[in-house]
Amino acid sequence: MRITRNILSLIVLISSVSITLAQQVPDPRVADIVQKGKLRVGIGLANLVSSIKDPATGELRGVASDLARALAARIHVEFQPIEYNRPGLVLAGAKANAWDVAFLVLDPARDNDADFSAPYMESDFTLLVPVASAIRKFADADQSGIRIGVPRGDAVDLNLTRLAKNALLVRVDNQAAGGDLLRTGQIDAYAAPRPALLGLSSHIAGSHVLEDSFATISFAAFVPKGHDEHAAYVGEFLEDAKGSGLIKSFIEAAGLHGIKVAPAATLK
């Protein structure tokens, strides 16, 4: 009986040690990130769909930065934001391997620079127009003489560059600049994701967001080319975050409207 108990105790001890070692050994797909001790995340400062920065504290707020923190916590490393003045600049860092992951709008033009996950959020592109505007739908805006403001290099710029046939695109460096041009009558409409425009409209008296949209958009995680294992790990994280309600909680915490969690994807 004593031998049996000793054997059982040994089995329990071996099992305990095995579990402890398994917890300490990182997922091999992100072992290099664990070794560095930090997750570098490309963050395009723009709005709460992506991230904004508190000028007083330097704190980042928004769905992208919330996801970045959650991913870093899952890997058990530090979150290191690599900041860009707007989302359209983030992809420039992919070829230079300046970051490990970024959360951006999917667009065919971005496929050459990075690999991306299945979508984690969905929304649409539309227009913000000033008070008394005659523009009711996108077709009204795509006319000769109409000036549409777009954030330079962002997905909405890439999309409208392909789509707009007659309107003049006026490219700006950030959302604040676009809002100023609309407020002063230097553009006739400003284009962006719906939730961003809903937030911006509250700062421009009489302005309103069109019910019509000119594109359905999806948000995904981007990983620089040649890092397939990172991409697989991040993809699994996002599917878990969708299923657990984590992404929904980030959307709600940001007070975003006109955006939803993407359907579950089948992982390879």
C-alpha positions in Angstrom: 0.0 0.0 0.0 2.9 2.4 0.9 4.6 1.7 -2.5 1.3 2.4 -4.3 1.0 5.7 -2.4 4.6 6.6 -3.2 4.0 5.9 -6.8 0.8 8.0 -6.8 2.6 10.8 -5.1 5.4 10.6 -7.7 2.9 10.7 -10.5 1.2 13.8 -9.0 4.6 15.5 -8.6 5.7 14.7 -12.1 2.3 16.0 -13.4 2.6 19.2 -11.4 6.1 19.8 -12.7 5.0 19.1 -16.3 2.1 21.6 -16.0 4.4 24.3 -14.5 7.0 23.8 -17.3 4.2 23.9 -20.0 3.0 27.2 -18.5 6.5 28.6 -18.6 7.3 27.5 -22.2 5.9 30.1 -24.6 3.9 29.2 -27.7 6.7 28.6 -30.3 4.9 30.8 -32.8 5.6 33.8 -30.7 8.8 32.7 -28.9 10.8 35.4 -30.5 8.4 38.1 -29.2 8.6 36.6 -25.8 12.4 36.6 -25.9 12.3 40.3 -26.8 9.8 40.9 -24.0 7.7 43.3 -26.0 5.0 43.4 -28.7 5.5 46.2 -31.1 2.2 47.4 -32.4 1.8 49.9 -35.3 -0.8 52.4 -34.1 -2.3 55.0 -36.5 -3.6 58.0 -34.5 -7.0 59.1 -35.8 -10.1 58.2 -33.8 -11.5 55.7 -31.4 -11.8 53.0 -34.2 -8.1 53.1 -34.2 -6.6 55.1 -31.4 -6.4 58.6 -30.0 -3.7 60.0 -27.7 -4.5 61.9 -24.5 -2.4 65.1 -24.8 -2.0 65.4 -21.1 -1.2 61.8 -20.1 0.0 60.3 -23.4 -2.4 57.4 -22.9 -3.8 55.7 -26.0 -7.5 55.0 -26.2 -9.4 53.1 -28.9 -10.2 49.7 -30.2 -6.8 49.1 -31.9 -4.8 50.0 -28.8 -7.2 48.0 -26.5 -6.7 44.9 -28.8 -3.0 45.5 -28.7 -2.9 45.5 -24.9 -5.0 42.4 -24.7 -2.7 40.6 -27.2 0.4 41.6 -25.4 -1.1 40.4 -22.1 -1.9 37.0 -23.7 1.7 36.6 -24.8 2.9 37.9 -21.4 5.0 40.7 -22.8 5.0 44.5 -22.7 2.9 46.5 -25.2 5.1 48.9 -27.2 3.1 51.2 -29.4 4.8 52.4 -32.6 2.9 55.5 -33.4 2.0 57.1 -36.7 0.2 60.3 -37.4 -2.6 58.5 -39.2 -3.5 54.9 -40.1 -2.4 55.4 -43.7 1.2 55.7 -42.6 1.3 52.5 -40.6 1.9 50.1 -43.6 5.1 51.9 -44.4 6.6 50.3 -41.4 5.9 46.7 -42.5 8.7 46.4 -45.0 11.1 47.8 -42.5 9.9 45.4 -39.8 9.2 48.3 -37.6 6.3 46.5 -35.8 5.0 43.0 -35.2 1.3 43.6 -35.7 -1.1 46.4 -36.6 -4.9 46.7 -36.7 -6.2 48.4 -39.9 -8.9 48.4 -42.6 -8.6 45.7 -45.2 -7.9 46.9 -48.7 -6.5 45.1 -51.8 -3.8 47.7 -52.2 -2.3 46.7 -48.8 -1.8 43.0 -49.7 1.7 43.6 -51.0 3.0 44.9 -47.8 1.6 42.6 -45.1 -0.4 39.5 -44.5 -3.7 39.9 -42.7 -6.2 38.0 -40.5 -9.9 37.3 -41.0 -11.9 40.4 -40.2 -12.6 41.2 -36.5 -14.9 44.3 -37.1 -17.1 45.6 -39.9 -18.5 49.0 -40.7 -18.8 51.2 -43.8 -17.4 54.2 -45.5 -19.7 57.2 -45.9 -19.7 61.0 -45.9 -20.1 63.8 -43.4 -21.8 66.9 -45.0 -22.4 70.4 -43.6 -25.7 71.9 -42.7 -28.1 72.6 -45.6 -26.0 70.4 -48.0 -27.8 69.1 -51.1 -25.8 65.9 -50.9 -28.1 63.0 -49.8 -26.2 60.0 -51.2 -22.8 59.3 -52.6 -23.9 59.7 -56.2 -24.8 63.3 -55.4 -21.2 63.9 -54.2 -19.4 62.2 -57.1 -20.1 65.2 -59.4 -17.8 67.7 -61.1 -17.0 70.6 -58.8 -17.7 68.7 -55.6 -14.7 68.5 -53.2 -14.5 65.5 -50.9 -11.9 65.5 -48.1 -10.1 62.2 -47.4 -7.3 61.3 -44.9 -4.2 60.9 -47.1 -3.2 57.3 -47.7 -5.9 55.8 -45.5 -8.1 53.0 -46.7 -10.9 55.5 -47.5 -8.5 57.4 -49.7 -7.5 54.2 -51.5 -11.1 53.2 -52.0 -12.3 56.6 -53.3 -9.3 56.9 -55.6 -10.7 53.8 -57.4 -14.4 54.7 -57.0 -14.8 58.5 -57.5 -15.1 59.4 -61.2 -15.9 63.1 -61.1 -15.4 64.6 -57.6 -12.2 66.2 -56.6 -10.4 64.4 -53.7 -8.8 66.8 -51.2 -6.3 64.9 -49.1 -5.6 66.0 -45.5 -3.2 64.9 -42.9 -5.7 64.0 -40.2 -9.3 64.0 -39.2 -9.1 67.3 -37.4 -7.8 69.0 -40.6 -10.7 67.5 -42.5 -13.2 68.7 -40.0 -11.7 72.2 -40.2 -12.0 72.3 -44.0 -15.7 71.1 -43.8 -16.5 73.7 -41.1 -15.0 76.5 -43.2 -16.6 75.5 -46.5 -13.4 74.5 -48.2 -14.7 71.0 -48.9 -18.3 69.8 -49.6 -18.0 66.5 -47.7 -15.6 64.5 -45.7 -15.1 60.7 -46.1 -14.2 58.3 -43.3 -15.6 55.2 -41.5 -19.1 55.8 -40.2 -18.2 55.6 -36.5 -15.5 58.2 -36.9 -17.8 60.5 -38.7 -20.5 60.1 -36.1 -18.0 61.3 -33.5 -16.8 64.2 -35.7 -20.3 65.4 -36.5 -20.9 66.3 -32.8 -18.1 68.9 -33.2 -19.5 70.6 -36.3 -22.8 72.3 -35.8 -25.5 71.2 -38.2 -23.5 68.6 -39.9 -24.8 65.1 -40.5 -23.6 61.7 -41.6 -25.3 60.2 -44.7 -27.4 57.1 -44.3 -26.0 56.0 -47.7 -22.5 54.4 -47.9 -20.1 53.8 -50.7 -18.2 50.8 -49.4 -18.5 48.1 -46.7 -15.3 47.8 -44.8 -13.6 45.2 -42.6 -10.9 45.6 -40.0 -8.1 43.0 -39.6 -4.8 42.4 -38.0 -1.8 42.9 -40.3 1.6 41.2 -39.9 4.7 41.9 -42.0 5.4 39.4 -44.8 7.4 36.4 -43.8 5.9 36.0 -40.3 3.3 33.3 -40.9 3.6 31.9 -37.4 2.9 35.3 -35.9 -0.1 35.7 -38.2 -1.5 32.3 -37.2 -1.2 33.2 -33.5 -2.8 36.6 -33.9 -5.6 35.1 -36.0 -6.4 32.7 -33.1 -6.4 35.5 -30.6 -8.9 37.5 -32.6 -11.2 34.6 -33.0 -11.1 34.1 -29.3 -11.7 37.8 -28.7 -14.7 37.7 -31.0 -16.2 34.7 -29.4 -15.6 35.8 -25.8 -17.2 39.2 -26.4 -14.0 41.0 -25.8 -14.1 43.0 -29.1 -17.7 43.9 -28.5 -16.7 45.3 -25.0 -14.0 47.4 -26.6 -16.4 48.8 -29.2 -18.9 49.6 -26.4 -16.2 51.1 -24.2 -15.2 53.5 -27.0 -18.9 54.5 -27.4 -18.8 53.6 -31.1 -21.9 53.3 -33.3 -22.2 52.1 -36.8 -19.7 49.2 -36.2 -20.1 45.6 -35.3 -18.1 42.5 -34.5 -17.3 40.4 -37.6 -18.6 36.8 -37.9 -16.5 34.0 -36.7 -14.0 32.7 -39.2 -12.8 29.2 -40.0 -9.1 29.0 -39.1 -6.7 27.0 -41.3 
